[in-house]
């Protein structure tokens, strides 16, 4: 493991997240991962923050609502098959770790594990969350992204560790 400066790798991370990354959440004994293609990394409240968005219809939503933290694993190897599976199947119906043979490793600073594959890994402690208010959303985005009215909740996590394995 090689620790890296969060902001120095932020641009690279954002390019890779657009191609797919694993958002993993642990709440009590329950563990799930899902594919994300959207996130932001920046400075908020004078802290390094990763913001992830989870739709309330997702299995992960119930877990992250109970969790104190999350991890984002951005694989550096081709995991298109696994990312597709984890983005199209629900943790309510499948054990994604078993189905995709996804190894996990304990988080260094958080309770949630990482997906133990080569790549960039973020560990974040949730410091703020906010359900989207459709009344304040651009009508263009609302029509394009939310035709089913399944809005995201935004989770702001203070990045407490960032490393390559």
Backbone as ProteinMPNN parsed JSONL, in Angstrom:
{"seq_chain_A": "XXXXXXXXXXXXXXXXXXXXXXXXXXXXXXXXXXXXXXXXXXXXXXXXXXXXXXXXXXXXXXXXXXXXXXXXXXXXXXXXXXXXXXXXXXXXXXXXXXXXXXXXXXXXXXXXXXXXXXXXXXXXXXXXXXXXXXXXXXXXXXXXXXXXXXXXXXXXXXXXXXXXX", "coords_chain_A": {"N_chain_A": [[0.842, -1.176, 0.0], [0.503, 2.205, -0.843], [0.381, 5.324, 0.385], [-1.251, 8.266, -0.777], [-1.467, 11.723, -1.738], [-4.552, 13.128, -1.413], [-5.674, 15.273, -2.96], [-3.818, 15.558, -4.992], [-4.209, 13.367, -6.593], [-6.786, 13.623, -7.371], [-7.884, 14.555, -9.862], [-7.165, 12.498, -11.656], [-8.515, 10.401, -10.371], [-11.211, 11.2, -10.669], [-11.532, 11.014, -13.438], [-11.313, 8.253, -13.746], [-13.432, 7.343, -12.146], [-15.637, 8.067, -13.66], [-15.667, 6.005, -15.453], [-16.346, 3.938, -13.863], [-16.558, 2.789, -10.529], [-16.256, 1.202, -7.313], [-18.517, 1.651, -4.75], [-18.57, 1.045, -1.453], [-20.265, -0.075, 1.432], [-20.747, -0.586, 4.886], [-22.932, -1.613, 7.368], [-23.44, -2.435, 10.526], [-23.597, -5.935, 10.519], [-24.172, -6.081, 7.84], [-23.167, -5.796, 4.459], [-22.449, -4.2, 1.424], [-21.78, -3.515, -2.023], [-21.767, -1.183, -4.685], [-21.885, 0.033, -8.059], [-20.54, 3.133, -9.003], [-20.623, 6.046, -11.021], [-20.516, 8.64, -10.772], [-19.289, 11.241, -8.753], [-17.777, 13.561, -6.478], [-14.777, 15.265, -5.666], [-13.241, 17.325, -3.389], [-12.568, 20.355, -1.523], [-14.255, 21.048, 1.344], [-15.581, 22.751, 4.102], [-13.009, 23.168, 4.961], [-11.819, 20.701, 4.713], [-10.723, 17.64, 3.15], [-13.001, 16.249, 0.94], [-15.15, 13.672, -0.231], [-17.897, 13.377, -2.237], [-20.657, 11.352, -2.673], [-23.415, 9.99, -4.499], [-26.472, 8.457, -3.832], [-29.241, 6.701, -4.886], [-32.51, 6.57, -3.473], [-33.851, 4.24, -4.013], [-32.02, 2.227, -4.123], [-30.408, -0.664, -2.747], [-28.12, -0.157, -1.3], [-28.708, 2.328, -0.242], [-30.253, 2.019, 2.147], [-28.305, 0.909, 3.781], [-26.204, 2.84, 3.831], [-27.488, 4.884, 5.069], [-27.493, 4.039, 7.671], [-24.85, 3.805, 8.241], [-21.558, 4.986, 9.25], [-19.538, 5.588, 7.596], [-17.87, 5.167, 4.389], [-16.344, 3.459, 1.594], [-14.503, 4.001, -1.41], [-13.464, 2.29, -4.141], [-11.327, 2.336, -6.793], [-10.691, 0.582, -9.448], [-7.611, -0.357, -11.079], [-7.285, -2.202, -12.97], [-8.883, -4.112, -15.581], [-12.137, -4.358, -14.869], [-14.628, -4.469, -15.923], [-16.749, -6.336, -16.267], [-17.405, -7.036, -13.587], [-18.015, -4.507, -12.533], [-20.217, -3.865, -14.124], [-22.029, -5.884, -13.34], [-22.333, -5.263, -10.577], [-23.514, -2.824, -10.827], [-25.935, -3.287, -11.946], [-27.336, -5.218, -10.631], [-29.077, -5.991, -7.631], [-28.096, -5.791, -4.219], [-29.972, -6.778, -2.558], [-30.839, -9.073, -3.712], [-28.622, -10.518, -4.521], [-25.427, -11.752, -3.49], [-23.001, -9.814, -4.05], [-20.254, -9.872, -3.704], [-19.615, -12.563, -3.596], [-20.71, -13.468, -6.058], [-19.181, -12.053, -7.916], [-16.67, -12.652, -7.169], [-15.25, -10.861, -5.502], [-12.678, -9.714, -3.613], [-12.238, -8.537, -0.25], [-10.721, -6.143, 1.947], [-9.821, -5.024, 5.19], [-10.742, -1.67, 6.079], [-8.417, 0.981, 6.616], [-8.827, 3.198, 8.235], [-11.515, 3.289, 8.657], [-14.647, 1.573, 9.309], [-15.832, 0.24, 7.178], [-14.89, -2.069, 4.649], [-12.472, -2.159, 1.914], [-12.606, -2.852, -1.636], [-10.466, -5.273, -2.437], [-8.412, -4.875, -4.65], [-5.975, -4.078, -7.192], [-5.464, -0.603, -7.435], [-6.837, 2.67, -6.794], [-7.822, 3.779, -3.626], [-10.263, 5.133, -1.498], [-11.074, 6.183, 1.744], [-13.719, 7.251, 3.667], [-15.302, 9.243, 6.14], [-18.597, 9.833, 6.992], [-19.811, 13.071, 7.048], [-21.868, 14.727, 6.457], [-25.145, 14.665, 5.093], [-27.622, 14.904, 2.54], [-30.829, 14.892, 1.279], [-31.915, 15.17, -2.049], [-33.721, 18.002, -3.204], [-36.259, 18.205, -5.324], [-37.546, 20.53, -6.119], [-35.63, 22.453, -6.259], [-33.965, 21.714, -8.246], [-32.556, 21.889, -11.488], [-34.866, 22.065, -14.133], [-34.215, 20.848, -16.575], [-32.221, 18.927, -15.904], [-33.741, 17.439, -14.122], [-35.739, 16.313, -15.797], [-34.119, 14.836, -17.54], [-32.501, 13.089, -15.966], [-34.037, 12.107, -13.884], [-36.579, 10.785, -14.576], [-38.167, 8.883, -13.358], [-38.497, 9.876, -10.905], [-36.764, 9.126, -8.884], [-34.823, 10.215, -6.81], [-31.51, 11.208, -5.742], [-29.71, 10.887, -2.631], [-27.264, 12.88, -1.22], [-24.085, 12.202, -0.037], [-21.617, 13.348, 1.98], [-18.367, 12.703, 2.565], [-15.682, 12.915, 4.762], [-12.472, 12.588, 3.637], [-10.406, 10.303, 4.962], [-8.367, 8.605, 4.492], [-6.275, 7.682, 1.768], [-5.052, 5.743, -0.808], [-2.918, 3.721, -2.932], [-3.054, 0.353, -4.001]], "CA_chain_A": [[0.0, 0.0, 0.0], [1.24, 3.463, -0.91], [-0.498, 6.464, 0.654], [-1.092, 9.352, -1.737], [-2.153, 12.97, -1.401], [-5.913, 13.094, -1.962], [-5.928, 16.279, -3.984], [-2.904, 15.359, -6.114], [-4.726, 12.308, -7.47], [-8.228, 13.853, -7.555], [-8.249, 14.63, -11.278], [-7.056, 11.135, -12.175], [-9.601, 9.617, -9.768], [-12.488, 11.577, -11.268], [-11.576, 10.427, -14.786], [-11.547, 6.823, -13.607], [-14.769, 7.119, -11.583], [-16.596, 8.15, -14.768], [-15.672, 4.68, -16.088], [-16.905, 3.01, -12.888], [-15.84, 2.518, -9.292], [-17.06, 0.503, -6.325], [-18.872, 2.303, -3.491], [-18.832, -0.03, -0.504], [-20.833, 0.413, 2.692], [-21.004, -1.594, 5.91], [-23.768, -1.168, 8.477], [-23.529, -3.64, 11.342], [-23.039, -7.066, 9.775], [-24.55, -5.99, 6.422], [-22.137, -5.223, 3.599], [-22.834, -4.174, 0.009], [-21.049, -2.623, -2.91], [-22.485, -0.809, -5.903], [-21.076, 0.787, -9.008], [-20.825, 4.554, -9.168], [-19.968, 6.727, -12.128], [-20.56, 10.058, -10.396], [-18.798, 11.612, -7.423], [-16.953, 14.765, -6.517], [-13.707, 15.347, -4.685], [-12.865, 18.72, -3.226], [-12.384, 20.861, -0.171], [-15.451, 21.645, 1.948], [-15.359, 22.89, 5.547], [-11.549, 23.09, 5.12], [-11.445, 19.289, 4.791], [-10.872, 16.921, 1.878], [-14.327, 15.614, 0.943], [-15.682, 12.964, -1.392], [-19.353, 13.337, -2.217], [-21.247, 10.307, -3.504], [-24.866, 10.112, -4.609], [-27.126, 7.147, -3.807], [-30.695, 6.794, -5.046], [-33.226, 5.943, -2.364], [-34.336, 2.926, -4.441], [-30.917, 1.274, -4.089], [-30.167, -1.413, -1.511], [-27.056, 0.555, -0.587], [-29.268, 3.483, 0.462], [-30.595, 1.635, 3.516], [-27.074, 0.686, 4.533], [-25.439, 4.075, 4.05], [-28.249, 5.678, 6.045], [-27.137, 3.537, 9.008], [-23.386, 3.742, 8.351], [-20.788, 6.179, 9.605], [-18.461, 5.774, 6.644], [-17.923, 4.408, 3.142], [-15.103, 3.427, 0.833], [-14.599, 3.992, -2.866], [-12.333, 1.589, -4.738], [-11.246, 2.622, -8.227], [-9.735, -0.425, -9.936], [-6.708, 0.014, -12.168], [-7.32, -3.277, -13.955], [-10.172, -4.225, -16.246], [-13.172, -5.013, -14.072], [-15.889, -4.07, -16.547], [-17.772, -7.344, -15.976], [-17.798, -6.894, -12.185], [-18.666, -3.202, -12.375], [-21.544, -3.972, -14.743], [-22.87, -6.703, -12.456], [-22.622, -4.531, -9.336], [-24.328, -1.658, -11.163], [-27.232, -3.688, -12.516], [-27.959, -6.198, -9.741], [-29.277, -5.468, -6.287], [-27.61, -6.534, -3.065], [-31.119, -7.454, -1.93], [-31.039, -10.348, -4.401], [-27.35, -11.185, -4.81], [-24.203, -11.46, -2.754], [-22.139, -9.348, -5.14], [-18.876, -10.268, -3.428], [-19.513, -13.971, -3.997], [-21.015, -13.592, -7.485], [-18.103, -11.447, -8.718], [-15.39, -13.03, -6.585], [-14.612, -9.612, -5.084], [-12.029, -9.809, -2.3], [-12.267, -7.316, 0.554], [-9.683, -5.965, 2.962], [-10.293, -4.038, 6.164], [-10.356, -0.278, 5.943], [-7.345, 1.387, 7.527], [-9.313, 4.231, 9.151], [-12.973, 3.213, 8.742], [-15.19, 0.232, 9.524], [-16.15, -0.366, 5.88], [-13.713, -2.552, 3.925], [-12.265, -1.789, 0.515], [-12.495, -3.957, -2.58], [-9.019, -5.488, -2.398], [-7.882, -5.04, -5.996], [-5.08, -2.972, -7.514], [-6.125, 0.643, -7.793], [-6.875, 3.78, -5.849], [-8.847, 3.533, -2.609], [-10.607, 6.245, -0.617], [-11.849, 5.891, 2.937], [-14.36, 8.508, 4.044], [-16.262, 9.273, 7.254], [-19.73, 10.692, 6.614], [-19.922, 14.269, 7.877], [-23.093, 15.434, 6.103], [-25.955, 14.054, 4.039], [-28.754, 15.743, 2.175], [-31.693, 14.391, 0.218], [-32.154, 16.181, -3.079], [-35.026, 18.649, -3.254], [-36.536, 18.406, -6.75], [-37.997, 21.895, -6.377], [-34.475, 23.317, -6.489], [-33.181, 21.099, -9.305], [-32.793, 22.37, -12.841], [-35.872, 21.246, -14.835], [-33.551, 20.067, -17.614], [-31.645, 17.749, -15.254], [-34.84, 16.654, -13.563], [-36.356, 15.553, -16.884], [-33.155, 13.93, -18.163], [-31.895, 12.134, -15.048], [-34.988, 11.596, -12.889], [-37.95, 10.608, -15.077], [-38.91, 8.03, -12.415], [-38.546, 10.615, -9.641], [-35.952, 8.4, -7.906], [-33.763, 11.175, -6.536], [-30.359, 10.82, -4.936], [-29.266, 11.559, -1.416], [-25.847, 13.199, -1.36], [-23.321, 11.879, 1.164], [-20.322, 14.015, 2.016], [-17.47, 11.978, 3.453], [-14.33, 13.44, 4.929], [-11.493, 11.587, 3.221], [-9.476, 10.088, 6.066], [-7.23, 7.848, 3.967], [-6.26, 7.544, 0.314], [-3.86, 4.974, -1.108], [-2.851, 2.756, -4.034], [-2.523, -0.988, -3.73]], "C_chain_A": [[0.886, 1.236, 0.0], [0.247, 4.606, -0.713], [-0.192, 7.571, -0.347], [-1.858, 10.567, -1.243], [-3.484, 13.013, -2.153], [-6.096, 14.047, -3.129], [-4.998, 16.112, -5.188], [-3.403, 14.289, -7.081], [-6.208, 12.506, -7.808], [-8.633, 13.873, -9.03], [-8.216, 13.246, -11.929], [-8.216, 10.286, -11.656], [-10.935, 9.927, -10.432], [-12.619, 11.025, -12.683], [-11.907, 8.946, -14.712], [-12.944, 6.525, -13.068], [-15.816, 7.188, -12.684], [-16.714, 6.822, -15.502], [-16.223, 3.61, -15.145], [-15.979, 2.773, -11.718], [-16.801, 1.81, -8.349], [-17.259, 1.38, -5.094], [-19.282, 1.18, -2.551], [-19.263, 0.57, 0.822], [-21.086, -0.778, 3.609], [-21.83, -0.954, 7.005], [-24.042, -2.393, 9.344], [-22.908, -4.789, 10.573], [-23.303, -6.993, 8.267], [-23.477, -5.251, 5.636], [-22.634, -5.274, 2.162], [-21.884, -3.252, -0.747], [-21.927, -2.338, -4.113], [-21.534, -0.035, -6.795], [-21.511, 2.239, -9.011], [-20.056, 5.062, -10.382], [-19.938, 8.224, -11.896], [-20.016, 10.186, -8.981], [-18.118, 12.967, -7.584], [-15.91, 14.661, -5.418], [-13.318, 16.812, -4.599], [-12.656, 19.07, -1.773], [-13.681, 21.541, 0.259], [-15.197, 21.671, 3.451], [-13.873, 22.73, 5.885], [-11.05, 21.656, 5.257], [-11.537, 18.659, 3.405], [-12.153, 16.079, 1.936], [-14.54, 14.857, -0.357], [-17.194, 12.926, -1.21], [-19.801, 12.249, -3.182], [-22.757, 10.457, -3.454], [-25.467, 8.711, -4.686], [-28.626, 7.358, -3.903], [-31.392, 6.036, -3.922], [-33.781, 4.572, -2.736], [-33.259, 1.843, -4.355], [-30.816, 0.579, -2.73], [-29.117, -0.701, -0.658], [-27.603, 1.729, 0.216], [-29.586, 3.141, 1.913], [-29.368, 1.429, 4.382], [-26.36, 1.988, 4.843], [-26.174, 5.018, 5.009], [-27.892, 5.284, 7.48], [-25.638, 3.602, 9.28], [-22.793, 5.077, 8.789], [-19.733, 6.505, 8.558], [-18.736, 4.991, 5.373], [-16.532, 4.388, 2.531], [-15.431, 3.471, -0.648], [-13.307, 3.372, -3.386], [-12.394, 1.768, -6.243], [-10.226, 1.669, -8.824], [-8.873, 0.096, -11.074], [-6.631, -1.094, -13.217], [-8.734, -3.371, -14.534], [-11.139, -5.029, -15.392], [-14.546, -4.656, -14.62], [-17.023, -5.047, -16.219], [-18.304, -7.187, -14.549], [-18.521, -5.576, -11.94], [-20.066, -3.22, -12.98], [-22.485, -4.759, -13.849], [-23.287, -5.903, -11.223], [-23.452, -3.275, -9.583], [-25.711, -2.012, -11.678], [-27.968, -4.72, -11.665], [-28.036, -5.622, -8.343], [-28.674, -6.391, -5.237], [-28.739, -7.171, -2.278], [-31.252, -8.879, -2.454], [-29.763, -11.152, -4.597], [-26.302, -10.817, -3.775], [-23.173, -11.093, -3.82], [-20.683, -9.779, -4.945], [-18.641, -11.712, -3.879], [-19.687, -14.114, -5.507], [-19.864, -13.105, -8.364], [-16.713, -11.803, -8.211], [-14.585, -11.785, -6.195], [-13.988, -9.781, -3.702], [-12.14, -8.481, -1.559], [-11.079, -7.329, 1.511], [-10.184, -4.899, 3.926], [-9.865, -2.627, 5.788], [-9.268, 0.042, 6.958], [-7.849, 2.334, 8.608], [-10.819, 4.168, 9.384], [-13.406, 1.763, 8.918], [-15.461, -0.501, 8.205], [-14.874, -0.846, 5.191], [-13.612, -1.945, 2.531], [-12.404, -3.049, -0.334], [-10.995, -4.13, -2.809], [-8.473, -5.872, -3.778], [-6.901, -3.896, -6.254], [-5.877, -1.745, -7.952], [-6.036, 1.656, -6.675], [-8.052, 3.579, -4.903], [-9.005, 4.761, -1.714], [-11.406, 5.7, 0.556], [-12.401, 7.211, 3.448], [-15.335, 8.31, 5.2], [-17.357, 10.274, 6.904], [-19.839, 11.851, 7.596], [-21.201, 15.058, 7.582], [-23.822, 14.615, 5.047], [-27.166, 14.931, 3.796], [-29.537, 15.086, 1.046], [-31.929, 15.517, -0.779], [-33.573, 16.718, -2.977], [-35.334, 18.946, -4.714], [-36.997, 19.817, -7.088], [-36.828, 22.832, -6.683], [-33.558, 22.781, -7.591], [-33.546, 21.696, -10.658], [-33.827, 21.48, -13.527], [-35.261, 20.369, -15.924], [-32.938, 18.789, -17.028], [-32.728, 16.839, -14.698], [-35.452, 15.759, -14.634], [-35.402, 14.495, -17.439], [-32.705, 12.802, -17.238], [-32.917, 11.448, -14.139], [-36.412, 11.418, -13.423], [-38.809, 9.747, -14.146], [-39.013, 8.664, -11.032], [-37.792, 9.899, -8.516], [-34.673, 9.198, -7.622], [-32.667, 10.593, -5.652], [-30.384, 11.51, -3.57], [-27.764, 11.723, -1.584], [-25.155, 12.975, -0.021], [-21.937, 12.49, 1.046], [-19.457, 13.292, 3.037], [-16.126, 12.662, 3.536], [-13.351, 12.325, 4.586], [-10.441, 11.476, 4.316], [-8.292, 9.22, 5.664], [-7.392, 7.701, 2.464], [-4.96, 6.85, -0.054], [-4.042, 4.11, -2.354], [-2.455, 1.404, -3.45], [-2.337, -1.683, -5.07]], "O_chain_A": [[1.875, 1.317, 0.729], [-0.627, 4.826, -1.551], [0.96, 7.792, -0.719], [-2.779, 10.453, -0.434], [-3.52, 12.941, -3.382], [-6.619, 13.661, -4.174], [-5.366, 16.493, -6.299], [-3.054, 14.307, -8.261], [-6.816, 11.654, -8.457], [-9.635, 13.259, -9.398], [-9.132, 12.874, -12.662], [-8.829, 9.538, -12.417], [-11.707, 9.015, -10.727], [-13.706, 10.612, -13.084], [-12.687, 8.437, -15.517], [-13.573, 5.556, -13.49], [-16.792, 6.439, -12.647], [-17.747, 6.539, -16.108], [-16.533, 2.5, -15.579], [-14.774, 2.581, -11.885], [-18.014, 1.819, -8.561], [-16.289, 1.803, -4.465], [-20.234, 0.45, -2.826], [-18.717, 1.574, 1.28], [-21.567, -1.826, 3.18], [-21.485, 0.111, 7.515], [-24.788, -3.286, 8.944], [-21.813, -4.649, 10.029], [-22.72, -7.76, 7.501], [-22.95, -4.228, 6.075], [-23.183, -6.289, 1.731], [-21.276, -2.343, -0.181], [-22.74, -3.174, -4.507], [-20.512, 0.483, -6.344], [-22.704, 2.541, -9.019], [-18.981, 4.563, -10.715], [-19.408, 8.983, -12.708], [-20.262, 9.335, -8.126], [-17.917, 13.447, -8.699], [-16.14, 14.047, -4.376], [-13.093, 17.463, -5.619], [-12.579, 18.198, -0.907], [-14.144, 22.486, -0.38], [-14.657, 20.716, 4.008], [-13.52, 22.224, 6.95], [-9.994, 21.414, 5.841], [-12.339, 19.093, 2.578], [-12.353, 15.298, 2.867], [-14.169, 15.321, -1.436], [-17.702, 12.502, -0.172], [-19.391, 12.216, -4.342], [-23.309, 10.985, -2.489], [-25.039, 7.883, -5.49], [-29.214, 8.095, -3.111], [-30.919, 4.99, -3.478], [-34.149, 3.808, -1.844], [-33.565, 0.66, -4.5], [-31.109, 1.176, -1.693], [-29.23, -0.657, 0.567], [-27.032, 2.093, 1.244], [-29.225, 3.894, 2.817], [-29.382, 1.734, 5.575], [-25.954, 2.221, 5.981], [-25.553, 5.845, 5.676], [-27.981, 6.105, 8.394], [-25.207, 3.469, 10.426], [-23.426, 6.13, 8.71], [-19.104, 7.562, 8.613], [-19.711, 4.245, 5.289], [-15.661, 5.18, 2.892], [-16.497, 3.033, -1.079], [-12.209, 3.858, -3.112], [-13.377, 1.403, -6.888], [-9.023, 1.911, -8.725], [-9.323, 0.874, -11.915], [-5.974, -0.929, -14.245], [-9.665, -2.76, -14.01], [-10.975, -6.237, -15.218], [-15.515, -4.554, -13.867], [-18.14, -4.62, -15.925], [-19.515, -7.203, -14.33], [-19.521, -5.533, -11.224], [-20.997, -2.651, -12.41], [-23.622, -4.342, -13.626], [-24.465, -5.873, -10.869], [-24.031, -2.722, -8.648], [-26.563, -1.138, -11.831], [-29.115, -5.056, -11.96], [-27.167, -4.858, -7.924], [-28.736, -7.614, -5.356], [-28.493, -8.017, -1.418], [-31.712, -9.776, -1.747], [-29.829, -12.361, -4.818], [-26.295, -9.704, -3.251], [-22.551, -11.971, -4.418], [-19.969, -10.023, -5.918], [-17.607, -12.036, -4.463], [-18.904, -14.802, -6.162], [-19.602, -13.67, -9.425], [-15.707, -11.329, -8.738], [-13.402, -11.67, -6.513], [-14.707, -9.972, -2.721], [-12.135, -7.419, -2.181], [-10.519, -8.377, 1.833], [-10.892, -3.976, 3.523], [-8.778, -2.411, 5.253], [-9.212, -0.558, 8.032], [-7.381, 2.297, 9.746], [-11.349, 4.909, 10.212], [-12.62, 0.841, 8.702], [-15.332, -1.723, 8.134], [-13.882, -0.118, 5.149], [-14.544, -1.307, 2.041], [-12.331, -4.167, 0.176], [-10.335, -3.225, -3.32], [-8.126, -7.025, -4.033], [-6.987, -2.854, -5.604], [-6.827, -1.84, -8.729], [-5.256, 1.508, -5.735], [-9.154, 3.245, -5.339], [-8.028, 5.343, -1.241], [-12.297, 4.868, 0.387], [-11.657, 8.173, 3.64], [-16.091, 7.339, 5.235], [-17.075, 11.423, 6.562], [-19.945, 11.653, 8.806], [-21.58, 15.945, 8.347], [-23.2, 13.956, 4.214], [-27.669, 15.603, 4.696], [-28.984, 14.765, -0.005], [-32.12, 16.672, -0.397], [-34.511, 15.971, -2.698], [-34.732, 19.85, -5.294], [-36.853, 20.255, -8.229], [-37.016, 23.883, -7.296], [-32.489, 23.342, -7.834], [-34.714, 21.973, -10.93], [-33.686, 20.257, -13.508], [-35.741, 19.262, -16.167], [-33.112, 17.703, -17.58], [-32.635, 15.616, -14.794], [-35.659, 14.568, -14.399], [-35.824, 13.387, -17.769], [-32.544, 11.668, -17.689], [-32.685, 10.331, -13.678], [-37.363, 11.86, -12.778], [-40.035, 9.865, -14.145], [-39.551, 8.063, -10.102], [-38.133, 10.043, -7.342], [-33.597, 8.885, -8.133], [-32.874, 9.623, -4.922], [-30.995, 12.563, -3.391], [-27.077, 10.807, -2.036], [-25.59, 13.497, 1.006], [-21.183, 12.182, 0.123], [-19.772, 13.27, 4.227], [-15.502, 12.956, 2.516], [-13.396, 11.246, 5.177], [-9.686, 12.415, 4.571], [-7.319, 9.111, 6.411], [-8.508, 7.608, 1.953], [-3.882, 7.302, 0.333], [-5.162, 3.812, -2.769], [-1.638, 1.318, -2.533], [-1.898, -2.833, -5.113]]}, "name": "protein", "num_of_chains": 1, "seq": "XXXXXXXXXXXXXXXXXXXXXXXXXXXXXXXXXXXXXXXXXXXXXXXXXXXXXXXXXXXXXXXXXXXXXXXXXXXXXXXXXXXXXXXXXXXXXXXXXXXXXXXXXXXXXXXXXXXXXXXXXXXXXXXXXXXXXXXXXXXXXXXXXXXXXXXXXXXXXXXXXXXXX"}
